[in-house]
Amino acid sequence: MIISKLMLQRGALNEVSRAFAETFPGKKPLVIEDTNTKKVAGDYVVKKFGGCDAHVFDGSEVYADDKHVDIVRDLLLKDNDYIAVAVGAGTINDLCKRASYVAGERQYMCVATAPSVDGFTSNGASITDKGLKVTLSCPAPLLVIADPDILSCAPMPMIASGYGDLAAKVPAGADWFIADILGIEKIDRKVWEMVQPSLKEKLSSPKALKTREPSAIGAVFDGLIHTGFAMQEYFDSRPASGYDHLQSHVWEMNDSCEVDGKAASHGFKVAIGTLSSTACMEEILKLSKEDVKKQVLSYIPQTWEERQASIRQAVKVPSVQDRQIEICSKKFLEGESLKKRQQEIIEKWDLIKEKIKDQIIPFDKLKKMFSEVDCPTEPVMIGLSKEDHIYGMRVAQMMRNRYTVCDLLYETGLLDKFISIVTDPASGYFSSWR
């Protein structure tokens, strides 16, 4: 397996031509950028290459979807020697990653312009494919170049977005604990150690991010990059995302999040998903083993036929309903299989609570940390209505065959109850929607 190389240093862009030649001997750079990243770094990169071919997307209209992947693929196919050089952050990187793969499994290179996402070094691209937000398989960049001076000059919302994305790894870790305890997906200790031990420390200076202190911004970028390395090692996004990201995918699929006519960033959507996931986990901490036992005894689970009907009723995008039914079929339990899972949940409830409590950042503290770096703390701040907030929390359980806290809640009949609690202003979690 090929692991990405990272060049993170001041003046790194001065090395772009030399590093490209060493990494891709005999190949030609094709710079892919948008109108924003062109000004920040793209023009300088093209100059350092001595002039090279480049394609500039409109920064306000480029999306990580199948249509834009096809555009980049077609550009690459014009010359067998082209290697994409992604100059940007999440969207541009994901487009180049996927397009390079479908254009003959080519490698590519990334010049990072903002510490805004964890996907730089992940071996998968988050793409809206035929209406469904999915992570599509494709190799990570062979080389990532990042200059702290450029990262520190990124727009503050992009820095805050990266902070929100990194914070999501905290409840995502609790999701993995749950799956591990129930014997569904064991924790890979090597991969866990790549992300979790220093995670809370890297999140500990939100005020320093606001003043653009290079060390604080570097810590967040380092956390995001190493999360990507963990995904490379595990060959899956489990080390990086859980219930938090699944909610954000639902909102993105349905164009639910806009502020002043502009789509909210990935990290901002993930931030609200992270708070929602954390709130659910705090509600779990309030329940005793006996409470869960009583809940399970009173719960009348759906049959598979009822489940399929509820998915079709719940999912607003008709074109993805069949795909989401297929996803759910792989994790749906009924009859004795469900009873066995419920019994295991009851038996291990105290251990689940212990692991959650040790892992998560308490909701109120996390909300304060987000506020200090101007990361969204209320659904209204990403243009989310209460209806769409509830929709995202519910449909997220239908998005992936990955066991998270929402699956535990679904299997015990608690999911809708918890969603109602979390989205009730009286509970103290959220109070403002669009």
Buried (B, 14 or more C-beta within 10 A) or exposed (E): EEEBBBBBBEEBBBBBBEBBEEBBEEBBBBBBBBBBBBEBBBBBBBEBBEEBBBBBBEBEEBBBBBEBBBBBBEBBBEEEEBBBBBBBBBBBBBBBBBBBBBBEEBBBBBBBBBBBBBBBBBBBBBBBBEBBBBBBEBBBBBBBBBBBEBBBBBBEBBBBBBBBBBBBBBBBBBBBBBBBBBEBBEBBEEBBEBBBEBBEEBBEBBEBBBEBBBEBBBBBBBBBBBBBBBBBBBEBBBBBBBBBBBBBBBBBBBEBBEBEEEBBBBBBBBBBBBBBBBBBBBBBEEBEBEEBBEBBEEEEBBEBEEBBEBBEEBBBBEEBBEBBBEBBEEBBBEEEEBEEBBEBBBEBBEEBBBBBBEBBBEBEEBBEBBEBBBBBBBBBBBBBBBEBBBBBBBBBBBBBEBBBBBBBBBBBBBBEEBBEBBBEEEBEBBEEBB
